[in-house]
Amino acid sequence: MSDIEIARNAAVKPISEIGQKLDIPNKAMIPFGHDKAKISLDWLDQQPSRDNAKLILVTAINPTPAGEGKTTTSVGLGDGINRIGKNSITCLREPSLGPCFGMKGGAAGGGYAQVVPMEDINLHFTGDFHAITSAHNLLSAMIDNHIYWGNELNIDTRRIVWRRVLDMNDRALRQNTVSLGGIANGFPRESGFDITVASEIMAILCLAGDLDDLQSRLGDIIIGYRRDKSAIFCRDIRADGAMTVLLKDAIQPNLVQTLESNPAFIHGGPFANIAHGCNSVIATKAALKLADYVVTEAGFGADLGAEKFFDIKCRKAGLSPSCVVLVATVRALKMNGGIGKDELGVENLEAIQQGSVNLLRHLENLAKFGVTSIVAINHFVTDTPAEIELVKNIVQRVGVEAVECRHWADGSKGTEELAHKVVDICDNGQANFTPLYPDSMPLIEKINKVATEIYRADEIVADKKILNQLAEWEEAGYRNLPVCMAKTQYSFSADPSLRGAPTGHSLPIREVRLSAGAGFIVAICGDIMTMPGLPRKPAAEMIGISEAGQVEGLF
């Protein structure tokens, strides 16, 4: 059966029963139908912390067309920990409509390791992304309206940095001119769109601690500058209050269930290649109050998602992970070893040996954060025993254990071994988490630190304009912010065609952006776009309604 058929045939329980497993009273749940609900922040705030709750990060090698299965493994591991008698919650991000209708398809796991309702999670869900889009574009409208009615704040229209957003891949909107059509429509200026998951408001929602913190961060957003280069903030436009109203429900975490009726929070959804790639701090901290083991994921490969999870999310939220699970597949290792997609079903130990450099580099990088790693080999039916054994031997040579996982086909039964080993790592207290760089390091040195130590670039390439901009932000008091690298997910380098573990490359910094409300500096590297385009054959071509009235084509 396909993923969507498996999800439809699942015995889904009423969401109130899932809440009861966590001792969440009905009055603290805001139901969205029978199978999903938001959880009241007021109730969550009253719950005591669990001193011994363990946070487990699931990350992966660089993504390839062969597939890695990070979300599937996250769900499978959470189910596996519950299967062995422990209390676990899985925390995931919400899918964006851009990838759902573009290249990737859905993002609710796969096979017998899924979260449900699969169609709802992938399509609109509880409306969080629409609320973020509306709040973002309200600010855009209020900026242009302020200028139209006299521009009391003396905004330099050439220095407005706040763009509009849309939760869809649409390359035609990357650059445009607004306010055309005459005096009644305002003053024309160049602008553009980003995808909603790249919005600073998405990052703010995912990093805010509560509603007050949310409004404070919204107020800190820099929307543009005056001619003297002094900053103008969202609060100066007096938009932060209305934006908070639009987000008052979206900030509450969403509770759903896995196919095995285990609880999962799905909340927030920044991409890891253009944003910080983690689910909300609120959902993660809620799970740490309600369960002994919390499984969460970070987007794309560990060079992006895991680094940002450690250096941005954990740093800002005071989180300390206990274990990292690095997902790899035999197929993806072969592709990193130079094998084409049509040859991946044939046993090839040489290609695995060649491609393992990508896996080993990620393990080396993860060790720099002081958290013990374990490799999850996400099993495919074409894998041979010799290939699985080779992967285990390769990582064993560097002191890391690898476990074969069959959760796609067998659900939690396929992750029992991994669950036992992860719990042992967590309970043995081996973690000594530390970020890659200190807050006090200059911004350009932070960018260089990530580029050289994580991407293994020889150097960064940034022109004088970028260096001056970073120096100005430091003078303005933003030196202590972490950096958020916007870079291709397909390679350690800025060149998506360089698989494996490339060295001897430079990292070009094309642009830097200050996300003062979110609390980080974005460094845009190479050709990465903050508004993706659709592929030649988008997934949307296969999605529709069947004669039975059901969604089909999601995967």
Secondary structure by P-SEA (a helix, b strand, c coil): ccaaaaaaacccccaaaaaaaacccccccccccccbbbbbaaaaaaccccccbbbbbbbbcccccccccaaaaaaaaaaaaaaacccbbbbbbbbbccccccccccccccccccccaaaaaaccccaaaaaaaaaaaaaaaaaaaaaaaccccccccccccbbbbbccccccccccccccccccccbbbbcccccccccaaaaaaaccccaaaaaaaaaaccccccccccccccccccaaaaaaaaaccccbbbbbccccbbbbbbcbbbbcccccccccaaaaaaaaacccbbbbbbccccccaaaaaaccccccccccccbbbbbbbaaaaaaaacccccccccccaaaaaaaaaaaaaaaaaaaaacbbbbbbccccccccaaaaaaaaaaaaaacbbbbbbccccccccccaaaaaaaaaaaaaccccccccccccccaaaaaaaaacccccccbbbbcaaaaaaaaaaaaaccccbbbbbbccccccccccccccccccbbbbbccccccccccbbbbbccccccbbbbccccccccccccccccccccc
